[in-house]
Amino acid sequence: MGRVAVVVVGISPPLRRPSRPLGRTKCGSSPEVGSPAVTTVPEYVAAHADEWLSGLLDWLRIPSQSGDPALAPQVRRSAEWLASALRAAGFPTVEVWETGGHPAVFAEWVSEDAGAPQVLVYGHHDVQPVDPLEAWTSAPYEPRVAGDKVFGRGAADDKGLVAFHLLGIRAHLAATGRTSPAVTLRVLVEGEEESGSPNFPALLRARRDRLGCDVVVVSDTGMWGRETPSVVTSMRGLISCQLDLVARDVDLHSGSYGGAVHNAVTELTKLLASLHDADRRVTVPGFYDGIVEPSPEERALIARLPFDEADWLSVAHSVEGVGEAGWSTLERVWARPTAEVNGVWGGYTGPGTKTIIPREAHAKLSFRLVAGQDPVHVKSVVEAWLGSAVPAALRWSVEWEGDGVRPCATPLDAPALAAVREAMGRAFGQEVLVTREGGSGPEADLQDILEAPVVFLGTALPDSGWHAPDENADVPMLLKGAEAAAYLWEILPGALKS
């Protein structure tokens, strides 16, 4: 995504910083139950922004790194903090759900309206490791506010985006005078997303009776920029493997045998070079089977984004863009599948020289997948390709990293997507464009196991530093997320009935 540094337009009044110590506080404040509408959504969000921010800072202090076994108690502490905050926000039902690993948090607020649509909000409360620690300008678990930004691990990914729903639900009730949401609202926040969600599919299947919904709203994505609000419409899938190629049981003297027997490293590099053709299309037969191409309308919307390729390349520390012929840079990273060589090794790599013919060579490969592709099918076609492409005299084996992550896409004409764009449009006061996300997550499991469409509502900015030192979130954009969520619960009933 491009970097946009501009003046924020249409945001809430300047944020007042907390004047008291940031202790353990509630995220949001409940309006008087049963009172008539007494405020607008922006007024409510602005009036409660300081208290909400105090709660977010409190949550960010918890080092909930799911990948570090020593921090498992902190991941549980994070789940318990969120459960308490959801109760404080008014959810009548809040539970901490155990998994085979770290706990998830579930909350439910049933609408009083007969026939109200059922919505599940998904996010995660675990965070990435903080290494390299020396690259942070402040301690990652001692969050600080500087200007409009809050710095700390999890500020954007994903605690900040989960937290804006705590404020959004209260704003929805305050602005409508309702005593319950206009939708039956369920929240599921897992604790292992940053570790690949290993227990999440089993949790969804085991709790499916509690998670039934008409639509899933994922809040774990970002926008194009401050002046260009946008909504994500898809996530790519992913599957990766290690390929091992063996020519014989021993290395050989290159003077005695060179030019007369197979060199494992040479054969592997030839194989990897043949993975793409001259147009940089993947040559594996069947790799593109079933792909759902972006529609002309979506390609036109993507083309309207203010994309500066030179700026994008500078962020990527690259001087030239390359990729599959016939597609723009954004389409290549969002809407096209890829085959990447992540690492290669073999033979002698120590100091000096060792003139050998290597007996074996190895590579790490990964495949990003788009809508219509299935990781299991990609496994089979890649293995079939290897079987035909590797010389018969060599032995090969491939070890896959699990079953992979399936891609997930929202049709551009989906009623729930139109509702999200309208809700964000109200919050930002302008048209909301669409983007895709090149990364991968558990959205396909949500879509397939719960048999419900998935839409995305996230307001993180490109410079948020997800997974990097000095991770941050733009507080006015988080507050806009709260406003958009408040509007969404009002808009969805009509959108899903039309």
Secondary structure, 3 states (H helix, E strand, C coil): CCCCCCCCCCCCCCCCCCCCCCCCCCCCCCCCCCCCCCCCHHHHHHHCHHHHHHHHHHHHCCCCECCCHHHHHHHHHHHHHHHHHHHHCCCCEEEEECCCCCCEEEEEECCCCCCCCEEEEEEECCECCCCCHHHCCCCCCCCEEECCEEECCCCCCCHHHHHHHHHHHHHHHHHHCCCCCCCEEEEEEECCHHHCCCCHHHHHHHCHHHCCCCEEEECCCECCCCCCCEEEEEECEEEEEEEEEECCCCCEEHHHHCCCCCCHHHHHHHHHHCCECCCCCECCCCCCCCCCCCCHHHHHHHHCCCCCHHHHHHHCCCCCCCCCCCCCHHHHHHCCCEEEEEEEEECCCCCCCCCEECCEEEEEEEEEECCCCCHHHHHHHHHHHHHHHCCCCCEEEEEECCCCECCEECCCCCHHHHHHHHHHHHHHCCCCEEEEECCCCCHHHHHHHCCCCEEECCCECHHHCCCCCCCEEEHHHHHHHHHHHHHHHHHHHHHHHC
